[in-house]
Amino acid sequence: MNLSLKEFYETKAKDLSLSLVTNPDTLDSEISSKYISRPGLALTGFFERFSYKRIQVLGETEIGYMQSLSDEMLYDRLKEILIYDIPCIIITKGLSAPNQLEFLANDMEIAVLRTAISTDRFSHLLRRYLDDYFAPTRTMHGTMIDVFGVGILLTGKSGIGKSECALDLVERGHKIVTDDAVKIKLNDDKLLAMPTNDFGHFMEIRGVGLIDVEKMFGIQAVGLEKQIDVQLELMPWQDNMDYERIGLSDNYVEILGVKKPIIYLPVSPGKNVSVIIEVVAMNYILKTFGYEAAKVYTDKLQQKLREKSALRNRKI
């Protein structure tokens, strides 16, 4: 997924203090990489490792070096650089672009932008924006809820009761991020769940229709984004299924290359699923602090068995 340079300029000009140095026609290109480059070596004539597909950022060091070159040499170096299909060049700290750069960039239709922000600060802001834009994404059928600060992704076949569980949890004071469709984005090794659109927090309740959760329960009942901590798969109860009874072994699912714990929860009429989801959240919090109830229980059980065995041996 490429980013239109014109879209980038129009949406981020204010946030990044950008102004266009070259003609508007030079904005007809695309950004295809989330990385940026400082073309210091390319300015010296070394192109073996030139990352020309990235946005080229020129700071005080690069501009100072260009000013040290003769007009003829600077023209030749810049021409060598601009032959490559560069998405754009951005000059930081409000520095002026050399006349040769502006002339050649217009001639070769490569955009040159200027920002008043310092090089380090601008690079940080630009990287953060590009990381977010180019982050891998996928959409899943499910419901994302925030229970005690734990992000739980509710999944299961249609009609299993995901929306009803989420509605009950909202009524109990928890938050809903999105219902029915969940957009998942991988950013900094974190799986972030968010709504697939900006229509608001609407929910479909079978037999009732659409409701607006935010209007009905208040702004505190909704969230815009939440990291996925646990996936909870709701499934119909089956007598012949072997469900987890103790919890010593964890199951994992892979989403966008990241493993997350998954719990397969059988549901049946009369079962209070909302309370169980709260228990799942609290148990996850305990595990993050190093406490695992199943392990503590089995350790105590084994200790009791050892004591009984030792007592029998003494009697013998």
Helices and strands as residue ranges (DSSP letters): E 3-4, H 5-12, E 18-20, G 24-27, E 30-31, E 36-37, H 40-43, E 55-58, H 60-68, H 71-82, E 88-91, H 99-107, E 111-115, H 119-133, E 137-141, E 143-147, E 150-155, H 162-171, E 175-178, E 181-187, E 190-194, E 202-205, E 209-212, H 213-217, G 219-221, E 226-227, E 230-236, E 251-255, E 258-267, H 273-288, H 293-315
